[in-house]
Amino acid sequence: TNDTITMTSKSNPLGKKLGTTVTPGDRLGNILALRNKGVNLIAGNGTYIRHGHMYASITGQAITTVDQEEDNGNNSAENDGNTKWIVSIQQSQQQQPQSAYAKASTTICPQVGSVILGRVTRVVRPSYAVVDIIAIVPTEPTNNGQSKQQPYIIPFHEPFAGTLRQNEIKPQSAIELEISDCLRPGDVVLARIHALGGEKEFILSTAETELGVVKATCESSGYDLVPVSYKEMECPVTKVKEGRKVAKPRAAA
């Protein structure tokens, strides 16, 4: 039987409670650790699994549906091995994309020149970072020749592989640039696809001022960092500052 349940500290295997608003790149649960406890996490709408963890690919509220397979002739409450949690992200009416282009997300692939939303999975010092490309950020040209970001993203059902090289992080960045001062694993970034790399891999760039880190978490407190300049973000609790290549907020309209 399928039942949507309220997550509590005892029944919820996830790090997020039911109804909590999550954003792209938020980690929702450890697949392997929970599997060892007899709980299977299944990626539903707006979530994906990568390197043993489940992540959100869109902004919305975390919804969990429990699928309990009944063992014929055995209804023992201790039989937890078949418990399946289907984790989905529910968007509000305002968050749901309205264009036909957005609704065709299953057929959309990253293209050179596209602006994407990604999550840094690994930083290989000193030369590059590995990024999961989780969504396209549509833009439309304006009268002054600039591009305008649309108020929605188009998530992929499965992330694409991206690489952000040291010399593509900042404008005219020098070779002595320390990559760990610009981004770290877990950061959510806006980037542009600069070129095609190897098989199913895209080369990214954050050299434009409007590109870079849009969300990062303080390593010590776990709180979201707040941008204080184009190269630093600050923890609102500990006041510790961490280096980042911060994305300049885009003008609405």
C-alpha positions as CSV (number, residue, x, y, z in Angstrom):
1,T,0.0,0.0,0.0
2,N,1.1,3.6,-0.6
3,D,0.7,6.1,2.1
4,T,2.0,9.7,2.4
5,I,3.1,10.1,5.9
6,T,4.4,12.9,8.1
7,M,8.1,12.7,8.8
8,T,9.1,12.7,12.5
9,S,12.4,12.3,14.1
10,K,11.6,8.7,14.7
11,S,10.1,7.7,11.4
12,N,11.9,10.0,9.0
13,P,15.1,8.6,7.5
14,L,15.9,11.9,5.8
15,G,17.7,14.9,7.0
16,K,14.8,17.2,5.9
17,K,11.3,17.2,7.5
18,L,8.2,16.9,5.4
19,G,7.2,20.3,4.1
20,T,10.7,21.8,4.5
21,T,11.6,24.0,1.5
22,V,14.7,22.6,-0.3
23,T,16.7,24.1,-3.2
24,P,18.7,22.4,-6.0
25,G,21.8,20.7,-4.6
26,D,20.4,20.1,-1.1
27,R,21.4,16.7,0.2
28,L,18.3,14.7,1.4
29,G,19.7,11.4,2.5
30,N,22.5,8.8,2.5
31,I,21.3,5.9,0.3
32,L,23.9,3.3,1.4
33,A,23.7,4.0,5.1
34,L,19.9,3.7,5.1
35,R,19.9,0.6,2.9
36,N,22.0,-1.1,5.6
37,K,19.1,-0.3,8.0
38,G,16.5,-1.9,5.8
39,V,15.3,1.4,4.2
40,N,15.4,2.0,0.5
41,L,15.2,5.6,-0.8
42,I,13.7,5.9,-4.3
43,A,14.2,9.1,-6.3
44,G,10.8,10.7,-7.3
45,N,10.0,13.9,-9.1
46,G,12.6,16.6,-8.4
47,T,15.3,14.4,-6.8
48,Y,18.2,12.4,-8.1
49,I,20.8,10.0,-6.7
50,R,24.6,10.6,-7.0
51,H,27.5,8.9,-5.3
52,G,25.3,7.2,-2.7
53,H,23.4,10.3,-1.7
54,M,20.0,11.7,-2.7
55,Y,19.8,15.4,-3.8
56,A,17.1,17.9,-4.7
57,S,17.2,19.1,-8.3
58,I,14.4,21.8,-8.0
59,T,13.1,24.2,-5.4
60,G,10.0,23.1,-3.4
61,Q,8.8,21.2,-0.4
62,A,10.1,17.7,0.4
63,I,7.3,15.1,0.1
64,T,7.8,11.5,1.2
65,T,5.6,8.5,0.3
66,V,6.1,5.2,2.0
67,D,5.6,2.1,-0.1
68,Q,5.4,-0.9,2.3
69,E,5.5,-4.2,0.6
70,E,3.5,-6.7,2.6
71,D,5.0,-10.1,3.1
72,N,2.3,-12.6,2.2
73,G,1.4,-14.6,5.3
74,N,3.7,-12.5,7.5
75,N,2.6,-9.1,8.8
76,S,5.3,-8.9,11.5
77,A,6.1,-5.3,12.4
78,E,9.8,-6.2,12.6
79,N,9.9,-6.9,8.8
80,D,11.4,-3.5,7.8
81,G,13.6,-4.8,5.0
82,N,11.0,-4.0,2.3
83,T,10.3,-0.4,3.4
84,K,10.6,2.0,0.4
85,W,10.6,5.7,0.7
86,I,9.7,7.6,-2.5
87,V,11.1,11.1,-2.1
88,S,9.8,13.9,-4.3
89,I,9.9,17.7,-4.4
90,Q,6.5,19.5,-4.7
91,Q,6.6,22.9,-6.3
92,S,4.1,25.7,-5.6
93,Q,2.0,27.0,-8.4
94,Q,4.2,30.1,-8.7
95,Q,7.3,27.9,-9.0
96,Q,6.0,25.6,-11.7
97,P,7.3,26.6,-15.2
98,Q,4.6,27.7,-17.6
99,S,6.3,27.6,-21.0
100,A,6.1,24.8,-23.4
101,Y,9.9,24.9,-23.5
102,A,10.1,24.1,-19.8
103,K,7.5,21.4,-19.9
104,A,9.7,19.6,-22.5
105,S,12.5,19.1,-19.9
106,T,12.8,15.4,-20.7
107,T,14.1,16.2,-24.2
108,I,16.4,19.1,-23.3
109,C,20.2,18.5,-23.1
110,P,22.9,21.0,-22.1
111,Q,24.2,23.1,-25.0
112,V,27.3,25.2,-25.4
113,G,26.4,28.7,-24.3
114,S,23.6,27.6,-21.9
115,V,23.6,28.9,-18.3
116,I,23.3,26.0,-15.9
117,L,22.8,25.3,-12.2
118,G,25.2,22.8,-10.8
119,R,26.6,21.3,-7.5
120,V,30.3,21.0,-6.9
121,T,31.0,17.4,-6.0
122,R,34.8,17.4,-5.9
123,V,37.6,19.9,-5.9
124,V,40.9,18.6,-7.4
125,R,43.6,21.1,-6.3
126,P,45.0,23.0,-7.9
127,S,43.5,22.6,-11.3
128,Y,39.7,21.9,-11.5
129,A,36.4,21.1,-9.8
130,V,33.9,18.4,-10.8
131,V,30.3,19.7,-11.0
132,D,27.0,17.9,-11.3
133,I,24.9,19.8,-13.9
134,I,21.4,19.5,-12.5
135,A,19.3,22.2,-14.3
136,I,19.2,24.7,-17.2
137,V,18.5,28.3,-16.3
138,P,16.7,29.7,-19.3
139,T,17.5,33.2,-20.5
140,E,15.9,35.5,-23.1
141,P,17.5,38.4,-24.9
142,T,16.5,42.0,-24.0
143,N,16.4,45.2,-26.0
144,N,19.8,46.3,-24.8
145,G,21.5,43.1,-25.9
146,Q,21.7,41.6,-22.5
147,S,20.1,38.3,-21.4
148,K,17.3,38.1,-18.8
149,Q,17.1,35.1,-16.5
150,Q,13.7,33.5,-16.4
151,P,11.9,32.9,-13.0
152,Y,12.3,29.2,-13.2
153,I,14.8,26.4,-13.9
154,I,14.5,23.3,-16.0
155,P,15.8,20.3,-13.9
156,F,17.2,17.2,-15.5
157,H,16.1,13.8,-14.5
158,E,19.7,12.8,-14.2
159,P,22.7,15.1,-13.7
160,F,25.2,15.7,-16.5
161,A,29.0,15.8,-15.8
162,G,30.7,19.1,-15.8
163,T,34.3,20.3,-15.2
164,L,35.2,23.8,-14.0
165,R,38.9,24.5,-14.7
166,Q,41.0,26.9,-12.7
167,N,41.4,29.4,-15.5
168,E,37.7,29.5,-16.1
169,I,36.6,30.5,-12.6
170,K,37.3,34.3,-12.6
171,P,37.8,36.8,-15.4
172,Q,41.5,36.8,-16.5
173,S,42.3,34.6,-13.6
174,A,46.0,34.0,-13.1
175,I,47.6,30.5,-12.7
176,E,48.3,31.2,-9.0
177,L,44.5,31.3,-8.3
178,E,43.7,29.0,-5.3
179,I,40.6,27.0,-6.4
180,S,39.6,26.2,-2.8
181,D,39.3,30.0,-2.2
182,C,36.7,30.1,-4.9
183,L,34.5,27.1,-4.4
184,R,34.2,24.0,-2.3
185,P,32.4,20.6,-2.4
186,G,28.6,21.1,-1.9
187,D,28.5,24.6,-3.3
188,V,25.7,25.3,-5.7
189,V,26.9,27.4,-8.7
190,L,25.6,29.2,-11.7
191,A,27.9,28.6,-14.7
192,R,27.9,28.8,-18.4
193,I,28.8,25.8,-20.7
194,H,32.0,27.0,-22.3
195,A,32.8,23.9,-24.5
196,L,32.3,20.2,-24.9
197,G,34.9,18.1,-23.1
198,G,35.2,14.3,-23.2
199,E,32.4,11.8,-23.6
200,K,29.3,13.3,-22.1
201,E,31.3,16.0,-20.3
202,F,30.9,19.7,-20.4
203,I,33.5,22.4,-19.7
204,L,32.1,25.2,-17.5
205,S,32.9,28.8,-16.9
206,T,32.0,31.2,-14.1
207,A,34.1,34.1,-15.4
208,E,31.1,36.4,-15.9
209,T,30.2,38.5,-12.9
210,E,26.7,37.1,-12.7
211,L,28.1,33.6,-12.5
212,G,29.6,31.8,-9.5
213,V,28.5,30.4,-6.2
214,V,24.9,31.1,-5.3
215,K,24.6,28.8,-2.3
216,A,27.2,27.5,0.2
217,T,27.2,26.1,3.7
218,C,29.4,26.9,6.6
219,E,31.7,24.0,7.3
220,S,31.6,24.5,11.1
221,S,28.0,25.6,11.8
222,G,26.0,24.0,8.9
223,Y,24.2,27.3,8.2
224,D,23.9,28.9,4.8
225,L,26.6,31.4,4.1
226,V,25.7,35.0,3.2
227,P,27.6,36.9,0.5
228,V,29.5,39.9,1.8
229,S,31.6,40.7,-1.3
230,Y,32.4,39.3,-4.8
231,K,35.0,37.0,-3.2
232,E,33.8,36.2,0.3
233,M,30.7,34.7,2.1
234,E,30.1,34.9,5.9
235,C,28.4,32.6,8.3
236,P,25.5,34.4,10.1
237,V,26.2,32.5,13.3
238,T,29.9,32.2,13.7
239,K,30.8,35.3,11.6
240,V,33.5,33.3,10.0
241,K,34.3,34.3,6.4
242,E,35.1,31.9,3.7
243,G,36.5,32.6,0.2
244,R,34.1,32.1,-2.8
245,K,33.7,33.3,-6.3
246,V,30.3,34.8,-5.6
247,A,27.7,35.3,-8.3
248,K,26.5,38.8,-8.6
249,P,22.7,38.9,-8.1
250,R,20.9,39.1,-11.5
251,A,18.5,42.0,-12.0
252,A,14.9,40.9,-12.0
253,A,13.2,42.1,-15.2
